[in-house]
């Protein structure tokens, strides 16, 4: 187990336990296939060095949780932005969900100064494994996934209540792994499977150590799909 670095990581106020909320409403996720074997690529191809533009998320069935801003991170910004291609794929996911299900977004595009702030705070813990927070590399070819605008941290909502699927957001324990519940029958496992397959059908890949973290067009996405990455750094000012 790894201790919480700051109150903003794994803040319990962001979500309610998914299994408890489903039981309270008497509404449950559909049964879907087990997760496939999740493999982390040994290396990633370089991102394009050209910068790109972003669009704001404004979907009526997507709840924006300004988690880092509300927690007091100095470089956090209000709102959520993605590449237009990534946004459209996320919209396709939520549009296919039956009412009263929706999505919530914890984080999307992340500026490099916020990436550095989070990385420095997280890795004050020398026992925290690599991968939970990407290094804030200034080389465009090594673009962090959130800086690209191709990455979104998300979960389900039910009747507008944001759900934690076995853990909260930014949980730095082994239980946060996307496949950590695969051998434990239950509602949270079913929710994780449904989220994974819903996002995968729209072209996203999951980060193995974080069930909420999905990427499209990034360096990791390129490595797992044997394709060139689509996105380098993105900026609000382009």
FIGUTOR-573890 format. One line per field, with one value per residue: residue in three letters; residue number from 0; x, y, z of N, C-alpha, C, CB in turn. Coordinates in steps of 0.001 Angstrom, whole numbers, plus 500000, padded with zeros to 6 digits. Atoms other than C-alpha are relative to their C-alpha. Glycine has a CB too. Layout:
BEGIN
lumfi <- [ALA, ...] .
kero <- [NUM, ...] .
n.east <- [X, ...] .
n.north <- [Y, ...] .
n.up <- [Z, ...] .
ca.east <- [X, ...] .
ca.north <- [Y, ...] .
ca.up <- [Z, ...] .
c.east <- [X, ...] .
c.north <- [Y, ...] .
c.up <- [Z, ...] .
cb.east <- [X, ...] .
cb.north <- [Y, ...] .
cb.up <- [Z, ...] .
END
This chain:
BEGIN
lumfi <- [UNK, UNK, UNK, UNK, UNK, UNK, UNK, UNK, UNK, UNK, UNK, UNK, UNK, UNK, UNK, UNK, UNK, UNK, UNK, UNK, UNK, UNK, UNK, UNK, UNK, UNK, UNK, UNK, UNK, UNK, UNK, UNK, UNK, UNK, UNK, UNK, UNK, UNK, UNK, UNK, UNK, UNK, UNK, UNK, UNK, UNK, UNK, UNK, UNK, UNK, UNK, UNK, UNK, UNK, UNK, UNK, UNK, UNK, UNK, UNK, UNK, UNK, UNK, UNK, UNK, UNK, UNK, UNK, UNK, UNK, UNK, UNK, UNK, UNK, UNK, UNK, UNK, UNK, UNK, UNK, UNK, UNK, UNK, UNK, UNK, UNK, UNK, UNK, UNK, UNK, UNK, UNK, UNK, UNK, UNK, UNK, UNK, UNK, UNK, UNK, UNK, UNK, UNK, UNK, UNK, UNK, UNK, UNK, UNK, UNK, UNK, UNK, UNK, UNK, UNK, UNK, UNK, UNK, UNK, UNK, UNK, UNK, UNK, UNK, UNK, UNK, UNK, UNK, UNK, UNK, UNK, UNK, UNK, UNK, UNK, UNK, UNK, UNK, UNK, UNK, UNK, UNK, UNK, UNK, UNK, UNK, UNK, UNK, UNK, UNK, UNK, UNK, UNK, UNK, UNK, UNK, UNK, UNK, UNK, UNK, UNK, UNK, UNK, UNK, UNK, UNK, UNK, UNK, UNK, UNK, UNK, UNK, UNK, UNK, UNK, UNK, UNK, UNK, UNK, UNK, UNK, UNK, UNK, UNK, UNK, UNK, UNK, UNK, UNK, UNK, UNK, UNK, UNK, UNK, UNK, UNK, UNK, UNK, UNK, UNK, UNK, UNK, UNK, UNK, UNK, UNK, UNK, UNK, UNK, UNK, UNK, UNK, UNK, UNK, UNK, UNK, UNK, UNK, UNK, UNK, UNK, UNK, UNK, UNK, UNK, UNK, UNK, UNK, UNK, UNK, UNK, UNK, UNK, UNK, UNK, UNK, UNK, UNK] .
kero <- [0, 1, 2, 3, 4, 5, 6, 7, 8, 9, 10, 11, 12, 13, 14, 15, 16, 17, 18, 19, 20, 21, 22, 23, 24, 25, 26, 27, 28, 29, 30, 31, 32, 33, 34, 35, 36, 37, 38, 39, 40, 41, 42, 43, 44, 45, 46, 47, 48, 49, 50, 51, 52, 53, 54, 55, 56, 57, 58, 59, 60, 61, 62, 63, 64, 65, 66, 67, 68, 69, 70, 71, 72, 73, 74, 75, 76, 77, 78, 79, 80, 81, 82, 83, 84, 85, 86, 87, 88, 89, 90, 91, 92, 93, 94, 95, 96, 97, 98, 99, 100, 101, 102, 103, 104, 105, 106, 107, 108, 109, 110, 111, 112, 113, 114, 115, 116, 117, 118, 119, 120, 121, 122, 123, 124, 125, 126, 127, 128, 129, 130, 131, 132, 133, 134, 135, 136, 137, 138, 139, 140, 141, 142, 143, 144, 145, 146, 147, 148, 149, 150, 151, 152, 153, 154, 155, 156, 157, 158, 159, 160, 161, 162, 163, 164, 165, 166, 167, 168, 169, 170, 171, 172, 173, 174, 175, 176, 177, 178, 179, 180, 181, 182, 183, 184, 185, 186, 187, 188, 189, 190, 191, 192, 193, 194, 195, 196, 197, 198, 199, 200, 201, 202, 203, 204, 205, 206, 207, 208, 209, 210, 211, 212, 213, 214, 215, 216, 217, 218, 219, 220, 221, 222, 223, 224, 225, 226, 227, 228, 229, 230, 231, 232, 233, 234, 235, 236, 237] .
n.east <- [500847, 499255, 500763, 500410, 498974, 500680, 501440, 500643, 499883, 500943, 500923, 501269, 501158, 500249, 500867, 500637, 499727, 500891, 500895, 501024, 500945, 500824, 500967, 500969, 500947, 500502, 499587, 498721, 499371, 500160, 498882, 499168, 498902, 498837, 498963, 498906, 498705, 499557, 498545, 499383, 498952, 498657, 499566, 501022, 499484, 499999, 501170, 499688, 499510, 500914, 500990, 501375, 501016, 500905, 501398, 500514, 501058, 501247, 501092, 500934, 499964, 498655, 499797, 498605, 499567, 498777, 499355, 498728, 500271, 500638, 499044, 499049, 498751, 499707, 500052, 501233, 500871, 501412, 500438, 499330, 499753, 499408, 499981, 501354, 500196, 500191, 501307, 501087, 500063, 500584, 501430, 500651, 500162, 501105, 501254, 500466, 500398, 501425, 500370, 499445, 498546, 499222, 498575, 499366, 498604, 499146, 498924, 499827, 498731, 499315, 498826, 498738, 499669, 500766, 499391, 498809, 500443, 500511, 498903, 499111, 500690, 500210, 498768, 499374, 500029, 499033, 500512, 501036, 499458, 500120, 501183, 501208, 499961, 498948, 499068, 500354, 498924, 500205, 499740, 501300, 500039, 500278, 501174, 500839, 501308, 501019, 499627, 500349, 501429, 500583, 500203, 501089, 500250, 501458, 500757, 501440, 500937, 501325, 500860, 499146, 499057, 498757, 499748, 498684, 500140, 499106, 499143, 500225, 499058, 498628, 499603, 498674, 499822, 500165, 501423, 500381, 499727, 501239, 500409, 499807, 501203, 500438, 500290, 500948, 501321, 500703, 500483, 498888, 499321, 500841, 499892, 498693, 500033, 500874, 499279, 498898, 500468, 500638, 498937, 499239, 500769, 499823, 498612, 499118, 499273, 499954, 498724, 500193, 500007, 501064, 501216, 500706, 499124, 500151, 499231, 500182, 499076, 498786, 498860, 500365, 500996, 499274, 499239, 500893, 500706, 499014, 500255, 499339, 500844, 500680, 499962, 498956, 500553, 501113, 499999, 501190, 499671, 499697] .
n.north <- [498807, 498753, 498959, 498881, 498979, 498773, 500271, 499991, 501317, 500964, 499266, 500743, 499165, 499946, 501088, 500888, 501390, 500416, 501094, 499497, 499149, 500888, 500657, 499036, 499705, 501230, 499985, 500693, 500019, 501252, 500941, 499942, 500963, 499692, 499198, 500761, 499787, 498619, 500014, 498684, 500079, 499750, 498676, 499268, 499187, 498560, 499229, 498923, 498806, 498887, 499810, 500081, 499213, 500703, 499575, 500172, 500988, 499328, 500941, 499964, 501229, 500148, 499168, 499594, 499895, 499194, 500599, 499371, 498603, 499932, 500439, 498930, 500073, 498650, 499859, 500582, 499074, 500370, 500547, 501204, 499904, 501134, 499901, 500193, 501418, 500701, 499578, 500635, 501409, 500034, 499732, 501200, 500934, 499601, 500041, 501386, 500469, 499821, 499179, 498736, 500031, 498987, 500025, 498863, 499810, 499478, 499213, 500245, 499346, 499521, 499211, 500578, 499549, 500829, 501331, 499943, 499847, 501291, 500972, 499720, 500351, 501446, 500764, 499835, 501357, 500792, 501346, 499984, 500509, 499175, 500197, 499364, 498625, 499922, 498892, 498824, 499841, 498855, 500429, 500276, 501388, 500822, 499322, 500729, 500280, 498973, 498792, 500175, 499815, 501272, 500834, 499583, 500773, 499964, 501090, 499896, 499423, 500615, 498905, 498853, 500254, 500580, 501294, 500600, 501413, 500750, 498980, 498666, 499467, 499790, 500960, 500498, 501348, 501068, 500179, 499097, 500613, 500245, 501402, 500440, 500648, 501036, 501267, 499716, 499760, 498927, 498876, 499155, 500689, 499862, 498608, 499820, 500678, 499243, 498785, 500372, 500378, 498829, 499131, 500720, 499994, 498684, 499863, 499649, 501025, 499684, 500103, 501194, 499770, 499060, 500408, 498807, 499272, 500508, 499224, 500172, 499208, 499701, 500881, 501347, 500480, 500401, 501218, 501150, 500237, 500069, 498845, 498766, 499138, 498928, 498717, 499482, 499090, 499121, 498773, 499155, 498743, 500206] .
n.up <- [500000, 500062, 499334, 500825, 499948, 499618, 499935, 501308, 500595, 499422, 499132, 499985, 500298, 501436, 500449, 499040, 500396, 501075, 499622, 499085, 500731, 500827, 499123, 499484, 501073, 500596, 501410, 500015, 501317, 500741, 499975, 501195, 499996, 499157, 500631, 500599, 499356, 500181, 500113, 500153, 501018, 499473, 500446, 500748, 501101, 499763, 500417, 500939, 499308, 500229, 498943, 500480, 499322, 499104, 499930, 498645, 499796, 499613, 500254, 498868, 499205, 499442, 498822, 499860, 498611, 499988, 498832, 499660, 499674, 498685, 498985, 499754, 500762, 500469, 501455, 500545, 500720, 500026, 501274, 500501, 501434, 500700, 501460, 500526, 500305, 498732, 499483, 500752, 499597, 498658, 500170, 500536, 498879, 499122, 500761, 500063, 498673, 499721, 498847, 499499, 499922, 500695, 499694, 499340, 500390, 498938, 500590, 501433, 500301, 498798, 500381, 499545, 498648, 499069, 500032, 499156, 498614, 499545, 499997, 498872, 498758, 499916, 499833, 498692, 499447, 500770, 500245, 501033, 501264, 501198, 500821, 499491, 500502, 501016, 499813, 500807, 500970, 500881, 501375, 500621, 500461, 498818, 499448, 499044, 500610, 499763, 500733, 501412, 500256, 500410, 498813, 499115, 498782, 499946, 499400, 500222, 499042, 499953, 499541, 499727, 498907, 500524, 499370, 499837, 500357, 499131, 499376, 500516, 500987, 499534, 498972, 500356, 499475, 500989, 500277, 501085, 501302, 500739, 499879, 498615, 499475, 500934, 499310, 498922, 500564, 499316, 500802, 500432, 501102, 501186, 500437, 500650, 501298, 500904, 500371, 500894, 501329, 500610, 500499, 501026, 501244, 500607, 500406, 498893, 499249, 498578, 499294, 499176, 498553, 499644, 500716, 500498, 500926, 501365, 500965, 501440, 500799, 499244, 500230, 499533, 500967, 501193, 499727, 499857, 501255, 501075, 500858, 499597, 499171, 500724, 499304, 499137, 499003, 500367, 499219, 500108, 500666, 501420] .
ca.east <- [500000, 501133, 500162, 498297, 500761, 498354, 494627, 493862, 495052, 492297, 489982, 486872, 484634, 484956, 483065, 480713, 481308, 479895, 478499, 476664, 475117, 473953, 472299, 470650, 469039, 468430, 470233, 473182, 475726, 475336, 477472, 480358, 483396, 486386, 489249, 491944, 495539, 496816, 500411, 502523, 504699, 508461, 508941, 506878, 507347, 508104, 505200, 504964, 506760, 504006, 501659, 497885, 494689, 492023, 488251, 486275, 484072, 480460, 478293, 475094, 475686, 479326, 479897, 483125, 484829, 487384, 489335, 492768, 491405, 489195, 492072, 494180, 496850, 498559, 498588, 495146, 492646, 488864, 487148, 488226, 489733, 490659, 491669, 488557, 489109, 489350, 486368, 484216, 485122, 484310, 480966, 480239, 480769, 478362, 475780, 475581, 475018, 471414, 469788, 470289, 473971, 476499, 480193, 482232, 485645, 488276, 490956, 491669, 494290, 496875, 499367, 503018, 503352, 500536, 502119, 505346, 503502, 501718, 504822, 506969, 504329, 503626, 507232, 508123, 507203, 510263, 508200, 505662, 506210, 506793, 503744, 501197, 502247, 504211, 507366, 506917, 509235, 509665, 510820, 507772, 508711, 508301, 505000, 503189, 499790, 497670, 499621, 498736, 495006, 494450, 493962, 490926, 490434, 486812, 484213, 480483, 477763, 474415, 471618, 474402, 476370, 480051, 481106, 484333, 484863, 486513, 488759, 488547, 490382, 494173, 494388, 498025, 497501, 497494, 493690, 493594, 494891, 492293, 492272, 492647, 489063, 488980, 488982, 486453, 482877, 480870, 479327, 482569, 484215, 481256, 481468, 485180, 484627, 481788, 483874, 486850, 484856, 482815, 486008, 487822, 485013, 485596, 489321, 490735, 493371, 493557, 496580, 497102, 497672, 494679, 491195, 490012, 492803, 492152, 494207, 493676, 496369, 499140, 502549, 501244, 498262, 500664, 502830, 499875, 498305, 501554, 500802, 502457, 501200, 498732, 499345, 502238, 501808, 498594, 497964, 495051, 496895, 497486] .
ca.north <- [500000, 503543, 506505, 509457, 512180, 515114, 515408, 516000, 512508, 509930, 512536, 510650, 513661, 513271, 509999, 507691, 503911, 502501, 499337, 501237, 503763, 501019, 499200, 502378, 503044, 499384, 499922, 497748, 497651, 495112, 492000, 492302, 490217, 489920, 492290, 491056, 490709, 494251, 494719, 497831, 498494, 498346, 501589, 504254, 505872, 509577, 511988, 514500, 517726, 519956, 521442, 521202, 522858, 521873, 522007, 522307, 519503, 520698, 517575, 517595, 514015, 514528, 515884, 517874, 517436, 520190, 517967, 519578, 523124, 522495, 520801, 523924, 522881, 526093, 525411, 523800, 525412, 525477, 523442, 520397, 520282, 517545, 517196, 517328, 513721, 512552, 514614, 513193, 509643, 510385, 511849, 508682, 506667, 508695, 508877, 505075, 504790, 504173, 506736, 507443, 506579, 509215, 509984, 512180, 513594, 514066, 515462, 515812, 518056, 518995, 521859, 521045, 523186, 521236, 517969, 519028, 520046, 516696, 514672, 516406, 515924, 512280, 511182, 512617, 509037, 506976, 503775, 504899, 502860, 504552, 505095, 506682, 510220, 510837, 512956, 516527, 516139, 519337, 517443, 517448, 513991, 512628, 514399, 513294, 511765, 514448, 517282, 515819, 516400, 512747, 511509, 511608, 510439, 509392, 507200, 506596, 508656, 507232, 509784, 512365, 510778, 510210, 506644, 505271, 501805, 500091, 503091, 506828, 508903, 509160, 506177, 505074, 501482, 498156, 498153, 500991, 498714, 498282, 494504, 494432, 493244, 490608, 487714, 489380, 488990, 492105, 495334, 497325, 494668, 494795, 498597, 498501, 495975, 498012, 501208, 499465, 497968, 501135, 503139, 500442, 500324, 504041, 503467, 504261, 502267, 502073, 502754, 499479, 500974, 503378, 502115, 505698, 506700, 506342, 507478, 508005, 509147, 509257, 507619, 504691, 504344, 504226, 501564, 499314, 499699, 499550, 503011, 506397, 508660, 511259, 513967, 515922, 518730, 520743, 524242, 526537, 529386, 527753] .
ca.up <- [500000, 499268, 501396, 499913, 498995, 499316, 500050, 496360, 495435, 495930, 497465, 498656, 498010, 494244, 493935, 495767, 495855, 492634, 494165, 496907, 494512, 492138, 495035, 496309, 492918, 492075, 488757, 487762, 484923, 482134, 482121, 479678, 478771, 481107, 480482, 478115, 479246, 479750, 478641, 479084, 475995, 476648, 474716, 472985, 469563, 469484, 469289, 466449, 467320, 465989, 468557, 468322, 469415, 471914, 472245, 475461, 476785, 476983, 476789, 478890, 480058, 481045, 484542, 484849, 488212, 488739, 491080, 490869, 490886, 493903, 495725, 495386, 492895, 491807, 488057, 487685, 485317, 485248, 482527, 480531, 477039, 474569, 470943, 468789, 467665, 471273, 472374, 469588, 470604, 474232, 473164, 471206, 474401, 476513, 473722, 473706, 477454, 478487, 480744, 483647, 483121, 482108, 482424, 484725, 483834, 486517, 484214, 480500, 478892, 481505, 481067, 481562, 484689, 486370, 485213, 486907, 490073, 490328, 489456, 492062, 494759, 493928, 493792, 497150, 498021, 496985, 497079, 494488, 491296, 487966, 485807, 488117, 487115, 483916, 484079, 482764, 479799, 477770, 474677, 472379, 471099, 474653, 475224, 478431, 477635, 479283, 477624, 474222, 474671, 473845, 477409, 479665, 483246, 483574, 485238, 485123, 486707, 487781, 488140, 488120, 490975, 490041, 490773, 492189, 490768, 493707, 494418, 494038, 491443, 491807, 494118, 494194, 495296, 493484, 493710, 491166, 488395, 485671, 486109, 489916, 490450, 487721, 490198, 492529, 491388, 492129, 490905, 490841, 488691, 486299, 486204, 485386, 482628, 481149, 481240, 479646, 476782, 476213, 475827, 473839, 471295, 470706, 470128, 473573, 475437, 479228, 481429, 483257, 486719, 486601, 485725, 484998, 482565, 478821, 475840, 472128, 469693, 472318, 472358, 474440, 472088, 469152, 470785, 471613, 468171, 466153, 464765, 464753, 467542, 466332, 468909, 470325, 472849, 472769, 474034, 474771, 473072, 469667] .
c.east <- [500885, 499149, 499603, 501016, 499410, 498509, 499323, 500128, 499045, 499051, 498651, 498781, 499656, 498961, 499334, 500249, 498978, 499023, 498877, 498955, 499102, 498930, 498931, 498948, 499359, 500292, 501425, 500585, 499727, 501220, 500753, 501139, 501066, 500990, 501034, 501266, 500485, 501519, 500497, 501124, 501373, 500543, 498886, 500644, 499937, 498705, 500402, 500389, 499102, 498976, 498605, 499054, 499029, 498586, 499489, 498917, 498754, 498805, 499058, 500022, 501407, 500170, 501487, 500317, 501338, 500851, 501282, 499812, 499425, 500953, 501096, 501334, 500215, 499739, 498770, 499137, 498563, 499622, 500784, 500089, 500637, 500228, 498592, 499732, 499721, 498659, 498871, 499860, 499420, 498496, 499275, 499777, 498783, 498667, 499423, 499566, 498501, 499799, 499635, 501515, 500599, 501467, 500363, 501462, 500747, 501049, 500089, 501354, 500579, 501223, 501265, 500357, 499199, 500555, 501225, 499629, 499519, 501119, 500896, 499353, 499888, 501284, 500880, 500006, 500951, 499510, 498939, 500583, 499864, 498665, 498755, 499900, 501171, 500944, 499662, 501072, 499681, 500329, 498675, 499881, 499651, 498778, 499248, 498585, 498962, 500313, 499584, 498554, 499311, 499651, 498895, 499925, 498507, 499429, 498541, 499369, 498710, 499064, 500846, 501003, 501276, 500419, 501493, 499872, 501005, 501035, 499500, 501007, 501351, 500332, 501319, 500274, 499804, 498543, 499517, 500257, 498703, 499481, 500067, 498806, 499556, 499653, 498976, 498634, 499292, 499667, 501157, 500811, 499200, 500054, 501325, 500025, 499179, 500688, 501119, 499492, 499293, 501052, 500800, 499273, 500097, 501459, 500982, 500751, 500088, 501446, 499854, 499825, 498892, 498743, 499294, 500706, 499958, 500666, 499589, 500998, 501315, 501140, 499689, 498992, 500694, 500753, 499095, 499280, 500931, 499744, 500862, 499064, 499407, 500301, 501319, 499371, 498854, 499980, 498690, 500260, 500303, 498868] .
c.north <- [501247, 501091, 501091, 501122, 501328, 499721, 499927, 498672, 499055, 500664, 499296, 500843, 500032, 498981, 499326, 498563, 499492, 498923, 500490, 500845, 499152, 499313, 500974, 500351, 498741, 499907, 499461, 499989, 498690, 499107, 500102, 498999, 500379, 500891, 499094, 500178, 501406, 500040, 501430, 499894, 500276, 501368, 500620, 500724, 501483, 500636, 500998, 501265, 501207, 500076, 500003, 500801, 499099, 500545, 499683, 498933, 500707, 499089, 499967, 498759, 499683, 501020, 500304, 500216, 500736, 499606, 500723, 501467, 500127, 499604, 501027, 499877, 501329, 500173, 499359, 501084, 499499, 499491, 498761, 500096, 498714, 500377, 499718, 498537, 499194, 500362, 499286, 498530, 499859, 500264, 498773, 498968, 500375, 499961, 498594, 499455, 500195, 500966, 499077, 499971, 501186, 499802, 501205, 500033, 500638, 500958, 499643, 500591, 500596, 500801, 499461, 500453, 499246, 498581, 499954, 500081, 498665, 498967, 500204, 499612, 498489, 499266, 500517, 498665, 499127, 498596, 499957, 499509, 501012, 499726, 500685, 501455, 500098, 501158, 501155, 500321, 501148, 499691, 499589, 498553, 499036, 500525, 499140, 499828, 501091, 501293, 499920, 500361, 498736, 499087, 500576, 499042, 500061, 498793, 500174, 500951, 499196, 501005, 501197, 499825, 499388, 498777, 499691, 498503, 499158, 500849, 501353, 500342, 500261, 499174, 499362, 498633, 498985, 499800, 500901, 499410, 499608, 498586, 499474, 499240, 498802, 498685, 500168, 500322, 501098, 501141, 500864, 499344, 500151, 501422, 500248, 499345, 500802, 501281, 499678, 499732, 501156, 500921, 499320, 500006, 501340, 500274, 500354, 498774, 500458, 499976, 498919, 500304, 500935, 499682, 501170, 500683, 499365, 500952, 499664, 500915, 500334, 499051, 498571, 499367, 499515, 498696, 498777, 499654, 499890, 501095, 501169, 500793, 501138, 501374, 500227, 500940, 500839, 501188, 500741, 501248, 499839, 500532] .
c.up <- [500000, 500636, 499022, 500154, 500472, 499996, 498640, 499271, 500724, 500995, 500009, 499660, 498515, 499555, 501190, 499548, 498987, 500401, 500904, 499271, 499105, 500845, 500469, 498958, 499418, 498517, 499936, 498591, 499280, 500188, 498673, 500138, 501027, 499254, 499341, 500834, 499669, 500077, 499830, 498968, 500606, 499611, 499168, 498820, 500353, 499507, 498923, 500755, 499797, 501122, 499393, 500863, 500751, 499869, 501399, 500031, 500522, 499766, 501201, 500877, 500512, 501121, 500136, 501475, 500030, 501213, 500396, 500374, 501404, 501123, 500255, 499299, 499280, 498512, 499360, 499363, 500055, 498610, 499619, 498489, 499486, 498545, 499482, 499690, 501269, 500620, 499293, 500377, 501404, 499935, 499464, 501097, 500826, 499271, 499912, 501359, 500198, 501167, 501163, 500194, 499254, 500321, 500860, 499572, 501162, 499447, 498526, 499595, 501272, 499573, 500653, 501414, 501057, 500037, 500907, 501477, 500574, 500117, 501220, 501324, 500162, 500338, 501134, 500744, 499191, 499679, 498904, 498678, 498872, 499320, 500497, 499537, 499034, 500294, 499060, 498969, 499049, 498547, 499371, 499563, 501129, 500751, 501021, 499454, 500216, 499247, 498540, 499692, 499536, 501153, 500870, 501184, 500277, 500730, 499604, 501010, 499930, 500662, 500433, 501114, 499419, 500810, 500096, 499816, 500785, 500692, 499526, 498917, 500659, 501236, 499562, 500611, 498885, 499622, 498871, 498619, 499315, 500202, 501434, 500564, 499165, 500685, 501117, 499399, 500782, 499062, 499508, 498887, 498714, 499454, 499293, 498624, 498992, 499541, 499016, 498593, 499301, 499396, 498895, 498666, 499278, 499637, 501091, 500526, 501455, 500489, 501054, 501482, 500460, 499196, 499329, 498835, 498609, 499008, 498571, 499292, 500671, 499634, 500453, 499047, 498731, 500197, 500049, 498706, 498796, 498962, 500453, 500906, 499164, 500577, 500724, 501014, 499432, 500946, 499815, 499178, 498527, 499128] .
cb.east <- [499040, 500381, 500798, 498579, 500662, 500359, 499329, 500583, 501465, 500760, 499846, 499799, 500245, 501286, 500798, 498464, 500004, 500795, 500784, 500648, 500754, 500879, 500707, 500710, 500696, 498527, 499909, 499841, 501504, 499773, 499502, 500549, 500625, 500697, 500671, 500246, 501043, 499365, 500462, 500544, 499717, 500946, 501329, 499259, 499209, 501203, 499360, 498801, 501393, 499298, 500262, 499548, 499248, 500482, 499124, 499454, 500457, 499823, 500553, 498620, 499480, 501100, 499455, 500289, 500116, 499662, 500303, 500977, 499037, 498774, 500624, 500238, 499972, 501432, 501232, 499207, 500462, 499110, 500126, 499247, 500899, 499097, 501042, 499789, 501232, 501137, 499827, 500243, 501397, 500687, 499785, 500839, 501262, 500244, 500221, 501088, 500789, 499334, 498810, 499344, 500544, 499539, 500841, 499865, 500115, 500679, 501362, 498816, 499819, 500407, 499801, 501120, 499750, 498513, 500387, 500867, 498879, 498919, 500830, 500384, 498607, 499435, 500778, 499264, 498548, 501297, 499430, 499405, 499301, 501172, 499730, 499970, 500133, 499388, 501446, 499775, 500223, 500833, 501037, 499780, 501338, 501225, 499061, 499960, 499465, 499883, 501499, 500256, 499800, 500931, 501304, 498641, 500833, 499426, 500167, 499340, 499739, 500017, 499097, 499170, 499370, 501126, 499294, 500610, 500200, 500681, 501530, 500066, 499450, 500223, 498885, 501065, 499020, 500574, 499191, 500744, 500910, 500215, 500865, 500287, 498876, 501069, 501279, 500501, 499161, 500822, 499019, 500907, 500205, 498554, 499855, 501120, 499419, 498660, 500572, 500735, 499067, 499153, 500928, 500262, 498544, 499494, 500086, 499196, 501434, 499135, 500422, 501163, 501321, 500450, 499044, 499828, 501453, 498504, 501494, 498518, 499350, 499719, 501240, 499417, 498977, 500958, 500762, 498986, 499011, 499971, 498500, 500417, 500812, 498511, 498860, 501101, 501094, 498639, 501179, 499508, 501164, 500239] .
cb.north <- [500004, 500362, 500590, 500481, 500161, 501182, 501052, 501095, 499482, 498867, 501475, 499386, 501400, 499777, 498971, 500301, 499089, 499526, 498889, 500822, 501052, 498946, 499382, 501262, 500768, 499888, 501456, 498567, 500225, 500281, 498535, 501434, 499904, 498701, 500927, 500444, 498928, 500942, 499107, 500534, 500990, 498931, 499918, 501008, 499726, 500653, 500731, 500279, 500331, 499858, 501316, 498565, 500874, 500113, 499296, 501324, 498883, 501314, 498581, 500199, 498833, 500189, 499302, 501286, 498587, 501528, 498545, 499879, 500613, 499106, 498689, 500094, 498810, 500349, 499404, 499268, 500165, 501202, 501039, 498701, 501208, 498742, 499003, 500845, 499437, 500329, 501506, 500134, 499361, 501036, 501191, 499390, 499983, 501400, 500544, 499122, 500739, 498643, 500961, 500354, 498681, 501422, 499985, 499907, 500877, 498855, 499746, 500630, 501093, 498812, 501467, 500371, 501499, 499979, 499615, 501196, 501049, 499495, 500117, 501480, 500634, 499471, 500015, 501081, 499409, 499909, 499435, 501423, 498708, 499731, 498579, 499930, 501048, 500156, 499531, 501211, 498693, 501161, 498820, 500913, 499614, 499968, 500395, 500734, 498716, 500288, 500233, 498578, 501073, 499297, 499875, 500042, 500549, 500071, 499973, 498617, 501521, 498621, 499532, 501141, 499055, 501046, 498898, 500341, 499797, 498950, 499793, 501018, 501302, 501463, 498909, 500984, 499728, 498700, 500269, 501302, 498771, 500256, 499143, 501187, 501002, 499758, 499413, 501178, 498707, 500509, 500850, 500316, 498504, 499615, 500949, 499416, 498578, 500335, 500693, 498766, 498804, 500764, 500409, 498563, 499673, 501078, 501001, 500648, 499748, 499010, 501369, 499075, 500557, 501464, 499318, 500993, 500025, 499814, 499750, 500320, 501243, 499922, 500531, 500053, 501116, 501084, 500135, 500268, 501100, 498613, 500386, 500842, 500571, 499764, 500086, 500718, 500912, 499239, 500893, 500392, 500635, 498505] .
cb.up <- [501231, 498529, 501153, 500378, 498628, 499043, 500818, 499153, 500067, 500687, 499532, 501344, 500489, 499244, 499183, 500127, 501230, 498851, 500696, 501113, 499157, 499298, 501204, 500463, 498899, 500227, 499377, 500525, 500124, 498504, 500252, 499770, 498606, 500456, 501028, 498534, 499542, 501068, 498811, 501371, 498861, 499520, 499181, 500920, 498708, 499315, 501206, 499073, 499533, 498640, 500775, 499948, 498999, 501447, 498898, 500541, 500987, 499216, 499702, 499493, 499174, 498898, 501281, 499182, 500668, 500033, 499731, 498835, 498978, 500031, 499584, 501418, 498980, 500302, 499399, 501107, 498532, 500400, 498915, 500432, 499684, 500108, 499373, 498745, 499279, 500974, 499855, 498490, 499941, 500918, 499058, 498867, 500888, 500559, 498602, 499432, 501101, 500307, 499652, 501303, 499432, 500388, 498702, 501563, 498713, 500745, 500725, 499153, 498922, 500935, 500381, 499041, 500132, 499607, 498557, 499612, 500090, 499046, 498705, 500020, 500032, 498693, 498719, 500829, 499985, 500754, 501272, 499836, 499612, 499026, 499879, 501527, 501174, 498596, 499767, 500900, 499213, 500467, 499952, 498806, 499388, 500936, 498875, 501355, 500537, 501497, 500098, 499584, 498979, 499092, 500809, 499236, 501224, 498599, 501559, 500087, 499710, 500782, 501166, 500311, 501082, 500009, 499225, 501386, 498476, 499224, 499639, 501119, 499359, 500297, 500231, 500445, 501161, 500531, 501251, 500136, 500157, 498523, 499113, 500873, 500077, 498974, 500573, 500888, 500002, 501155, 500811, 501182, 500330, 500323, 501192, 500876, 500147, 500689, 501250, 500534, 500094, 501040, 501141, 500442, 500285, 500942, 498972, 501127, 499393, 500810, 500644, 499823, 500429, 499751, 500952, 501120, 500533, 499647, 500189, 499562, 499610, 501497, 500734, 501437, 499661, 499592, 501314, 501081, 499763, 499333, 500023, 498761, 501184, 500010, 500985, 499180, 500537, 500039, 499605, 501377, 500670, 499706] .
END
